[in-house]
Amino acid sequence: MSRVLAVIAIDGPAASGKSSTGALVARRLGWAHLAALDAEEGRRRTAKDGERWSAQRIVALAEDLPVRLVLVGDTFRPEVAGVDVEEAIRTDRVTRHVSAVAAIPEVRTWVNARQRAAVASHPTGVVVDGRDIGTVVFPDAPLKVFLTATPDERARRRLSQRGRAVLADEVQRESQALAARDEADASRPVAPLKPAPDAVLLDSTTLTLEQQVEQVVELARRRLPH
């Protein structure tokens, strides 16, 4: 696997709460947290909308900028050309293109190598979240969790984060967009979104964030060395 003592892989569809859960689980265990690296932000910073880029050009740009994972405290922070892009990579403008870029084999290989190197550099455990962490990036992780919720619930959560009233028609539109993203992620030929065969399935539709964190922490304490 890697030189770390343990890896917890948390996968799941968009807006399922992977990063929030992963960050809190890592904090409870005293580990580091790594959210999946996204090379799309580097491409977006220099390309015009709609411009098609080759796989080689995307990877070369990611190297040249560079796109890096930098450990800040107990969290690996994505940086592009030295700029923190943690918030930028979660914007609608970026997420619209993520599935297409993530389906490019050369990009996936580059991203996975950087994530493995980041985890290997940490002396203790790391909680990693994404969409193919347990199936591709860390298939030997001793604990894999596939976190999900219904599209409607994920839509409500995403909209509520924007700090205003959540209207029914907005929930419907967002739910449809998330369902389309799920389909794109699950059907891509490279590293499709799916649970690892030995992953623990956790449906958080009716759970609070605290409850889902507690469940993952309890699994970790039972399965992983102390």
N, C-alpha and C positions, 0 to 999 in steps of 0.2 A: 504494500500500500504506500506508505510514506514513513518518514522518520518521526512523525508525531505519535503520541501515545494512543490517540483515538480520533476518529472522525465520525461525526453524526451528519448524515446526508438527508436533507429535507427537500423533497421535490413536490411539485404540484402546479396547477394551472395559474394563470394570471389572477392577481387580486385574491389569492387564497390565504394570504397572511403569512407567507413563508418567511419573508425578511423580518417582520415584527416578531414572529415566534422564534426564529433563529437567533436574533439578537438577544432576546430575553433569556432563552435557554442557555446561551453562551455565558451570559452574565451570572446566572444562577450557579453554573458549574465552575465558573472562574476560567473559562476558556476564551478563545478568540472567535470572532464571527466573520464569515466571508460570504457576501452575496455574489451571485454569478456575475462575471465580468461581461460587459457588452461592448463589442467593437463597433457597433452602429454609431455610437456617439462621436467617435473619431471621424468616421466617414461624413457624418452630418455637419461637422464643423467646417468642412472645406468644400463639400459638394453642393450643387444646386438641387433643389427638390426635383425628383424625377430623373435625375442623371443616373445612368447605369454604370456601375463600376465592376471591373473584373475582380475575381478572388485575389489574384496576385497584387492588384493595386490596393485593395482594402488592407491586406496583411502588411504590405510595405508601408502604408500610411501609419498603421498601428505601431509598427516598429520605429518609424521616423519621428513621430510626434514627441515622445512615445506614449502609448497607452500602458499604464502600470497599475499594480495593486500595491498600495503603501500601507503598512501597519501603523495605525494611529491609535494609541492606547490599546484597547482589546478588539479593534475593528479594522479589517482591511478595507481601505478607502480607494475607490477607483479614481485615477487621475488621468487627464489628457493634457499633454504638454505642461505638466506641473499644476494644472487647475483641477480642483475637486469637482467631480461631475456626479456625485451621489444623487443629487436632486434632479439634475438635468436628464439622466438616463431613464427617469420614471415619467417624463412628460409624454403627452399623447403624440407629439410630433415624432418622438423616438420610437415609442412602442408600436406605432403603425407599421414600422419597417423591420422590427426585430425578428419576426418569424422568417421572413425571406432571407435576411442576412445570416441568421443562425442555421439555415439549411445548407449553407455552402460548406462543403467538407474541409477546405483549406482553412476557412475562418474558424470552424469548430476545433480543428486540430491545434491552431495557434492559441485560441482561448483556453482550451483544456490544459495545454502545457503550462501556461502562466498560472492557472489556478492550482495545479499540482505543485509547481515550484513555490508558490506563496505558502501553501499549507505545509510543505516540507521544511520551510524555513522557520516554522514556529515550534518551540520546544515542548509544548503541551498539546491539549486537545483543541480541535477546531470544529465549529458547527458551520456547515456549508449548505447554502440553499440555492435552488435553481430549478431546472426542468429535466436535466439528465445527469444529475450528480450521482445518484445511486445506481444508475444503469450504465453510464459511460465514464464519467470522470473519476469516481471512486467506487467501482463495483465491489471492492472488498471492504467497504466501510462496515464496521461491526453493528451499526444501527442505522437503518434506513427508514424514513417516514415519508409517506405520500399523503400530503395535506390537501384537502379539497373542501368545497362547499358548493351549494347550488349556484348557478349563474345569477339568479335574482339576489341571493344573499351577498355574493361577492360584489355585485353592482351596487347594492345599498352601502356596503362598507366603503367602496371606492368613492362614491359620491359624497358620503358623510365626511370624508377626510377633507373635503374642500370647504368645510365650515359654513354651509348654508343648508336651508331646508331641502329635503330630498323629495322630489315630486314623482308621482307614479309613472308618468310618461318618460321621465328621465331614466328611471330604473329600468323600464322596458327597453329603451334604446341601448343603455349601457350593458344590460344583460345579453342582448342580441350581439353586441360587439364582442363581448367576452366569449360567448358561445362560438362565434366565428374564429376568434383567436385560438380557442381550444382545439377546434377542428384543424386549423392550419398547423398548430404545434404537434398534434397527435398524428397527422398524416404525412409530415415531412419525411423524406427518405433518410435523412441523416439525423441520428439521435432524437427520435420522436418522443414526445411526452407520453410516458406510461410508467406505471409503478414497476419497480424492480420486483422480481419473483419473491424475494424475501422481505419486501418492505411491509411495514405496519401501516395499514390504511386508517387514516384519521379524518373523519368527516366532521368539520367544525361548524356546520350550518347552525346548530343550536347551542354551540359552545361560546363562552366568552374567551377573550384572548388569554386571560389568566388561567382558565380551565385547560385550554389546549397546551399552554406552556407547561402546566403542572403534569399533564399526561406524558409529554415528551421527556421532561426531567425525570419522572418516575421510571420510564423505560430505560433511560440512560443509566440511572443508578442501579437498576437490576442487571443490566447487560454488560456494562463497561467496567474495566478495572478502576478501583478507587486509588 
